[in-house]
Amino acid sequence: MADEKAPGSEAAPEPTGEAGGEERIPFFQQVLDNPFLLLFLGVTIPTVFYLIWGIIEVANIPIGK
């Protein structure tokens, strides 16, 4: 009686991506789970875009005579 479980309380088996191993973690989940990588990307990507934007703006300034 003590070993009986309530109906429906058994955990469903987790699906595995491969026949004999753990489920593979998707790439984007690994990226989003890493706070230091997110910090690096959050600083680097805007910096690169603003740098490129600035170079384009300076290149479009007309030459004075």
Summary of the structure (lengths in Angstrom):
residues: 65
radius of gyration: 26.6
end to end distance: 97.6
largest distance: 97.6
contacts: 82
relative contact order: 0.06
helix: 48%
strand: 0%
